[in-house]
Amino acid sequence: MHDSRMNLNSLFTAAVDDYNPGMKGATLANYVELKSFIKDDQGKIIGAMCVDKMDPEGKEFAVKAKNVVNCAGVHADDIRKMDKPDVEERIVPSRGTHLIFKKGMLTTENNGIIIPATSDGRLLFIINYFGHPMVGTTDVLTDMTHNCEPSQDEIDFIIKELKPYFGDDYDYKGNLLSAWAGLRPLVKADTNVVEVDRSDFSIKDKAADFLKRKVRWLAMKLHSGKKNGSASISRNHAIEVSENGLISLMGGKWTSFRSQGEETIDRILKEYPDRFKDSVKHTTGQTLNFNLIGSYSRAQLRDGFIQNSTAVFQQYEDFLVFEHKVPRDIAKHLIRQYGTASLRVVEIGKIRNNLNRLHEDYPFIESEVLYSMQSEMAVKPNDIICRRVPVSFID
Ligand SMILES: Cc1cc2nc3c(=O)[nH]c(=O)nc-3n(C[C@H](O)[C@H](O)[C@H](O)COP(=O)(O)OP(=O)(O)OC[C@H]3O[C@@H](n4cnc5c(N)ncnc54)[C@H](O)[C@@H]3O)c2cc1C
């Protein structure tokens, strides 16, 4: 489970022309900041002024757009204010802290534990993160900040909640490798209505939509804790269309990002049918059953032959071990992270002679760093050690 890798794979899949027949690849940009909107005479948004953060002169440039979608997470209100300065804020930042412990807390790497009711009535997960037990999380209302750090109280809270299960003798502080925190972009409870017109849904769509809403309801119940804490704020998402045409997708969960994206596209197609009638042939989002880069075999690509993915990945893993002499744990790691694209990481490593481990305790290898710079738009050291090869989170 590596959330930023899933994010990267989604982005790089989106960028491929004709990945699905007729698909127009997206243009991706890293270190580009939105500064303001370009508006027409009526005040409608027709583009944005942006700045390349890596350009020493910091010159702004214009990007014209039929639609602008604000999915700036916890910063979504800043973008909404660029459109309408007095708009009511909707984002409620909630800090969540995770702890990573040394191996050995769980009996095997495939185990996970859910503690269903902490003393503040929440859930606590212990799951495997790159072979290490990751425990989380807290849910604390907080101010917006660009440097989010865990508080000692949160670290102590998590350790206190583990004690009934792992005993007083376990050396929690000595086995703690890292602690980190992030801000959830929650949306205020009274404004989180997603307006979806279900009147023209087919019976199949209605059933799928019903199931989706039930799952969301259950997730919300599971995450709800004390009445007045941030845990009681909905984890649903909201799609808002401003009078100037800014579409803001706010809140929600990582788990439901595809469904959120699909709803947003459907909303745009519904609000502005004339804008796309000559350029888009679909009338609804196409994300269901959409394979990401690295998740399919060449046989599937070439002949349409769909194999069981576990078997495909096992074959690729064996290929790396026997053909390229990659140690088994590294092969497993590469397949898990890059899927079938792991061959490219190894090929680069062979050309540059850098298939060595970055550290003896971990399966990360040097060529991953090169690959992330050549093929994954990594620019600064943090891009690599936090988002591509996430050693900084582990240890
Ligand atoms: C501790 C914690 C635990 C969580 N656990 C779970 C979980 O178990 N399951 C789950 O499904 N979800 C979980 N979440 C929630 C999940 O991480 C978020 O819902 C998700 O990341 C939101 O994605 P997003 O793309 O909307 O926002 P973000 O991931 O915040 O992305 C917004 C992006 O917009 C960029 N941006 C902002 N302003 C500008 C600007 N002016 N110009 C250009 N770019 C800009 C930011 O740099 C950022 O890259 C958790 C969150 C936290 C913090």
The ligand as an ORCA input file, in Angstrom:
! r2SCAN-3c Opt
* xyz 0 1
  C      -3.644     11.464      8.185
  C      -4.597     11.194      7.064
  C      -5.162      9.948      6.927
  C      -6.024      9.672      5.889
  N      -6.512      8.415      5.754
  C      -7.282      8.128      4.693
  C      -7.730      6.788      4.490
  O      -7.421      5.883      5.262
  N      -8.514      6.554      3.404
  C      -8.852      7.543      2.529
  O      -9.533      7.254      1.571
  N      -8.446      8.808      2.699
  C      -7.672      9.124      3.762
  N      -7.240     10.411      3.942
  C      -7.794     11.471      3.076
  C      -7.081     11.633      1.777
  O      -5.694     11.686      1.967
  C      -7.566     12.920      1.128
  O      -8.952     12.845      1.010
  C      -6.979     13.104     -0.241
  O      -5.590     13.178     -0.197
  C      -7.503     14.380     -0.867
  O      -6.978     14.452     -2.160
  P      -7.053     15.773     -2.982
  O      -6.423     15.494     -4.307
  O      -8.431     16.327     -2.950
  O      -6.155     16.819     -2.167
  P      -4.588     16.821     -1.960
  O      -4.036     15.450     -1.940
  O      -4.339     17.707     -0.791
  O      -4.048     17.529     -3.289
  C      -4.253     18.906     -3.515
  C      -3.118     19.417     -4.374
  O      -3.400     20.744     -4.772
  C      -2.176     21.454     -4.781
  N      -2.426     22.914     -4.714
  C      -2.969     23.612     -3.700
  N      -3.028     24.919     -4.015
  C      -2.490     25.057     -5.274
  C      -2.248     26.161     -6.140
  N      -2.567     27.418     -5.826
  N      -1.671     25.903     -7.347
  C      -1.335     24.645     -7.704
  N      -1.549     23.560     -6.915
  C      -2.109     23.770     -5.710
  C      -1.437     20.931     -3.580
  O      -0.043     21.174     -3.692
  C      -1.767     19.451     -3.635
  O      -0.822     18.747     -4.398
  C      -6.367     10.711      4.978
  C      -5.801     11.981      5.108
  C      -4.910     12.219      6.148
  C      -4.308     13.594      6.276
*
